[in-house]
Amino acid sequence: MDSLYIYGYALGVLLPGTIALFVVVGYLATKLLRIGTRPKNLPPGPATELIWGNLKQVDMLFPQYQYTKWAKTYGPVYTVMLGDTAHVVVSGLQEARDIFIKQGANSQARPPSRFQLLMRDGYFPGLMNGEKWRHARKMWQTVLNGGAAKQRRTNGEITSSGTVTDLYDLSETGVRGAFLDSWPFLWKIPQWFFPVCKRAREIAAKHRNLIWRNYSDVQDRTAKGAALPSFNQAIQEKLKQGWLGVSEIEGAEIGHHLLTGTTDTTASSLINWVAAMCLNPEAQKKAQQEIDRVVGPDRLPTDDDAVRLPYTRQVIQESQRWITAVPLSLPRAANGPVRWNGYEIPEETGLIMNSYAIHNDPSLFPEPQEFRPDRWEGKPNASYNGDGQLLFTFGAGRRICPGQHLAERSLFLMLSHWLWGFNTMQATDEQEKSYPSTRTTCGRDLLFV
């Protein structure tokens, strides 16, 4: 009798615990087996691997090539899993206009970028959403409006001590820590477990000191009456006028963001431009002849000359298409339901616009590998947001680059001056053999010396 009682007692105590243990283990096993798998309610895409998703199948240095290849199999809109995060890749023109422009109200968010924010003390408006982003964008647009863009200059701030090192540290450490955002559940583990998080906090402290030093230097020069027009000076003027929603330290980050954002894309475009001119001397010569005819030898081209230099502008447009400076726009995320072809892409799903695929679509641009400036005849506004947009160098929709007008003006002046003053050609040795090539942002092996 006693043994029966003990057995019944043990069964009553241990069985619920055993069942609970099996339930927990089963739940965890199910969750583990789903890591890296594609949600069923999203557009189809390439086969995934457990844990990794499609991450191991993508060359993270030049992902646009694999994304474009997959588009030929799965269509202009498909889903990839980068670790445990789903991203819908958009590689078609009409689909990009539909998702990012027509449905722009629901496709304007950024995906969570906790590691990038960790390196910047929690404030990096280009990768943020909500009120912080809206206040920063309003400041950007004010500083970069048509009038301000003609007056503001970097005035050497990019060469200030530590800026180049800061950019390198942010880039290099950002790559090392990207895995944390690919598998978001890792953020539930204490940060001390990941050495890269300690490095990120160290960079955040250095970064804050750098941007504040640059910002304070402008304040000091203003107090002495020696300030030059710059992004930081324009921001400080607005804050003095009672601008709401932006603190002083946030203003310093916004100024730094403007500085690095405008110079980075412009620098990439210049590198690609030189490569294009090396391999397309006929287009270069024709543009130079136009400049010689309109401008002459005694002065440099100005903004006012742009309307009288249509072929020169077409060469610049074609260089942006032929070797896209930003092959994949900065990732977006749905902040509301995005509908496409019967699918409803849920909120927080990543969205990637594959500008490279659009710019190399033979149905839009016959023989896309050929450099043909005449494609852009009569299309001077092809990069502007809207139903007629064909160039996506600056993105599209509500997250289009706020510095687009400044960048396009700077590019026109810089490249028209280049054509006015220089002949660009591929270097050869005494035996007329070309030197080894260097890779452009789109991966073409070209020499641009």
N, C-alpha and C positions, 0 to 999 in steps of 0.2 A: 504493500500500500504506500509506504514511504517512497519507494523508488518511483512509483507511478506519479506521485505528487511532485517529486523533484523533476521528473521528465516533463510533466505538464507545465511546471513553473519555468523551466529552462526554455521550453518551446514558446511560452507566452512572452518571455523576455527577449530571447535571442532572435526569434523569427522576424519580428518587425524590424529589428536592426539589420538583419541579413538582407531582408527585402529592400530596405532603404539603401543599403550599400550597393546592391545590384542596380537599383534605379539610378543612383548617382553615377556609378561606373558606366552604365549604359548611356546616360545623358552625356557624360564627358566624351565617351567614345564617339557618339553621334556627332557632337560638336567638332571633335578633332578630325573626323573623316570628311567634314564639310569645309574645312579650311582650304581655301584655294579653288573651291568649286563654284561654278557660275550659277547665280540665282535663275530659276526657271522663268521668271516673268520678264527677263531682259532679252534683247535681240541675240540670236545665236552667234557663235564665234568659234575660234580654234579650240581644240581639245586641251583640257587643263591637266596639270599634275597636282597631286595631293600636296598640300602646304604651299607650294610655289605658285600655283595657278599657271599663268603664261610667262612669269617673270624670267625664267631661264631661257625662254625662246626668243627674247628680245635683246638686241644689242643696245644697251642703255646709252651708248655714245651717239649712235645714229638710229634711234628707234623708228624713224619715219619710213625707212626702207621696208622693214618687216610689216609695219602697219599698212603700207601701200600694197604690199604683196598679198596680205590677208584680204584686203578690200576686193581684190580680183576674184577671190573664192567666196567670201561671205557677203559681198555687197558693200554699198557705201556707208552703211551703219551696222556695226557689230559690237560685240562686247568682249573685252579681255579682262582677265583677272591678274592684277599686279599684286602678288601675294594674296592677301585676303580681302582686297578692295576691288570692287567692280568699276570698270571705266568703259563707257560707250565711246567708241572711236568714230568720228564723222569725217569721211573722206570724199564726199561729193559736194559739188557746188550748190545745187538746189537744196540738198539736205542741210548744209551749213547755214544757208539763208533761212530755212524754215526753223531750225532748232535754235540758232544763236541770235537771229534778228527778229523774225516774226514771233517767236516764243521767248524773246529776250527777257521778259519779266520773270520767267521761271528757270532761266539758264544762266543767271548772272552771278551765282555764288562761287566761292572757291572751296575746294575740298579741304578737310582738316590738315593743317601743316604744323603740327605741334612742335616738331623738332626745329623747323625754321624759326618759329616764334621763340623757342627756347634760346636760340642764338642771338635774339634781338630784344631780350627783356620783355617779351610778350607783346611787342608792338611792331608790326610790319604791315602797313595798310594794304599793300598790293596783294597780300594773301589773306586778308581779313574780310569779314562780312559785317552787315549791320551798320549801326550808327558810326562806329569808328571809321569804317571805310567811306561812308557817305561824306563825313566831315572832311576827311583827307582828300577825297576826289574833288570836292567843291573848292578846296584850297588849290589843288593842282590846276584845275580849270581856270581859276582866277589868275594864277601866276603865269599860266601858259596860254592865255587868250591871245588873239591876234596882235594886239598892241604890245603886250608885255613880251611876247616872243621875239619881237624885233629889238627890244632893249636889253633884256636880261642875258647875261653871259656867265659862263662858269668862272671866268677871270682867275684861272690858275688853281681853283680849289681842288681839282682832281689830282694835282701834283702835291697837295699838302702832305706833310709827313704822316706816314702810316696808312694812307688811303689805299694804296695798291696792296699792301700787306693785308689790310682788312678785307678787301675783296677776295683775295686768295684764300684766306682763312675761312671765310663764310662759304665759299664754293667748295673747297676741299672737305671741310668737316660736314657740310650739308650732304655731300655724296655718301660719306661714311655713315651718317645717321639716318639716311632715308629709309632704311629697313623698318624703323620703328613706326613710321606712318603707313608702311605697306602691310604690317600686321598690327592693327591698332590695339589688340588685346595685350600686347607687350607693355603698353603704358600702365597696366595694372601692377606690373612688377616695380618695386622701388627703383628710382633712377640711379642710386649708387651701384646697382648691379651692372650698369652699362657705363664703362669708362668714357665713351663718346659723349655722354650727357654731361660729365664733369668738364670735358673740353668745351662743350657748347656754352656752359655757364661762364667759363673763362673768357671765351670769345665775346660773349654778351657784355661783360664788364669792359673789355678793351674797346669794343665797338661803341658803347655808350660814351666812354671818355673821348674817343676820337670825334664823334659827331658833335658832341658838346663843345669841344675845343674849337672846331671849325666854326660852329654857330656863334660862340662867344667872341672869336676873333672879329667876325663881322660886326657884332655889337660894339666892340671897342673901336673899330675904325669909324663906325657911324658916329659914336660919341665925339671923336676927334675931327669929324667933318671930312674924313678921307675915304669914305666907303665908295666902292665901285658897284654898279648894278649887278646883282647876282640873285640866285634863287633864295638864299638865306635872307638877304636884305629885303626882298619882296615879302617873304613870309613874316619877318619881324615887323614890317610896316602894317600888315594886316592885323597882327596880334595887338599892336599898339592901338589900333582903331576899335578894339573891342570884339574881335572875331571870337565866336563862340564854338565850343566843341573840340578845340585843339589846345593842348598845353604847350609850354615852351619846349620841353624835351620832345614832345611829339612833333612840334614844328621843326626841330632839328633833324629828326628822322625823315620827315617829309622832304626837307631840302636835300638831304643825302640821297633819298630815293630818286628824286628828280635828277640829280646830278649823275648818278651811276646809271640810271635807266636810259637817259638820253644819250650818254656817251657810249654805252655798251652796244646798243643796236646800231648806232652810227658807225662805230669802229668795225663791227662785223660787216656792215654793208660796204664799207670802203675796201676791206680785204677782198670781198667777193667781186667788187667793181673792177679792181685791178686785174683779177683773174679773168674776168669777162673781156676786158680790153686786150689782154695779151692774146686771147684766142679768137678775137673777132675784130681784126684791124680794119676791115671794110666799114663796119658800123662806126668805129672810132673816127675814121677819116671823114665820113659823111657828116658826123656831128661837129667835128672841128671846122669843116667848110661852112656849115651853117653859122657857127659862132663867129668865124672870120667875117662873114658877110654882114651879119647883124650888129656885132659888137665892135669889130675892128681890132687893130693891134695896140691901141693906145690906152685901153682901160680894161678892167675886169668886168665880167657879167654881173649884173645886179638883179634884185627881185623884179624890177620893172621890165627886165628883158625876157622874163620867163614866157610870157604870152607870145613873144615873137621867136621863140626857140622851140617849136613843137617837136621837132625830131630829136633834139637833145633830151627833152623830157621823156620821149618814147624810149630812148636808149636807157634812161634811168629806170623807167618802169620795167622794161624787159630784164634788166640786171636784177631787179628785185624778184621777178618771177623765176628767172632761169636758175639762180642760186639763192634760195630764200634764206634771209638772215635768221629768221625764227621759223624753222620747218614745222614745229608743233607749237601752237599758241600755249600760253600758260594754262594749266589745267583749270577747268571749271567744274562746278557741281550743280546739280539740279536743286533749286530751292523751292520747287513746287513740281507738280506732275508735268512732265514733258511728253507729248504724244507724237508718235511717229509710226506710220504703217501698221496700225492696230496695236502697237505696244504702248504701254504707259510707263515711262521711265520714272521710278519713284524718287522722291526727295533724297538728297545726300549722295546719289549716284554720281560718280565722276564722269566728266564729259571732256573729250580730247578732240580738238579741231586739227585735222591733218592738212595743214596748208600746203605742205609739199605735194601731197597727192592731187589736190585741186590744181595747183600750178603746173603739174605735169600730166594732166588729163588730156589725152590726144583728141577727145571729142570737143574740148574747149580750145585747145592750142595744138593744132596739127603739127606733128613732128616736134614735140616739146623739147627735145634735146638740142634743137637748133635755136640759135640766137637770132630772133627776128623782131627788131623794134617796130616794124610796120604793123604788128598785131595790135598796137595801141593807138593807131591813127584814129582821131576823133573820140578818144576815150580818156581825156585828161583827169577825170574824177573816178577812175576805176577802183581806187583804194578807199573811197568814202563809204561810210556805213549806209546800207540800204539795199533795195532790190536789185540795183545795177552793179553791186560790188563784185569785182573779179579778182582783185588783189587783196590778199589777207596778211600782208607783212605786219600790219599793226593790230591784227585781230579783227573782231567783229562784235556787234551787239553792244550791250550796255557796259561791257568790260573792255571795249576797244581802248587802245593806248591813249591816255589823256594828252600825251605830248606829241601826238601824230603831226599836228600842223607845224610845230617847231622842228620836229625831225625832218619832215619833208622839205621845209624851207632850208634847213641846214644842209641836207643832202644835195639839193639843187645848187646852192652856192658853192659847196665844196667840190662837187663833181664837174660843174661847168667851169670852175676855175682850173681844175685839173686838166680838162680838155683844152682850155685856152692856153695853158702854159706848158703842157708836157705831151710827148708821144710815149705811150706805154707799149712795150714789146717784150716778148719772151727772151730771156738772156740765153746766149749760146757761148760755147768756148771757141777756141781758135779753129777747131775742126767742124764748126757749125753744129755741134751736138748740144741739145738742150740740157740744162742742169736738172738734177732731181727735183721732183715736184713737191708741193706742200698741199695738204688737204684743206679744203674750204669747209664752211659750216654745213654744207650739204654732202660732204664726203667725196667730192670730185677731186681727183689727184691732179692739181694744176700748179704751175709755177707762177707766182705773181711778184717777181722781183723787178 
